[in-house]
Amino acid sequence: MATPDKDRGDRSPWNRLLIIPIVVPLLPFLYNALDPRFLGFPRFYWLQLAFVALGVACTATVYQMTKRRR
C-alpha cells in the first residue's frame, strides 16, 4: 500500500509561485506614499488593481505549467 504523500500529484515546484501574490501585498513599504498617481488615483488604489493582475498572472502560469497532458 502506497503512502498518501507519494500518491499526491500536486508537488510541483511551480506551486511555489502562488506565494508571490500572497506575500507582495503584505509589504507595507509599497503603500507608504501618495505619489505616483495614475489617472488621478493615489498609489494605494491602483496598486490594489495591480495586485489582482499579479494574482491572475501567477495563477494562470501555475495552471498552465501543472495541468496534466492527455
Stockholm file with secondary structure:
# STOCKHOLM 1.0

chainA/1-70         MATPDKDRGDRSPWNRLLIIPIVVPLLPFLYNALDPRFLGFPRFYWLQLAFVALGVACTATVYQMTKRRR
#=GR chainA/1-70 SS CCCHHHHCSCCCGGGGGGGHHHHGGGCGGGTSCSCSCBTTBCHHHHHHHHHHHHHHHHHHHHHHHHSCCC
#=GC SS_cons        CCCHHHHCSCCCGGGGGGGHHHHGGGCGGGTSCSCSCBTTBCHHHHHHHHHHHHHHHHHHHHHHHHSCCC
//
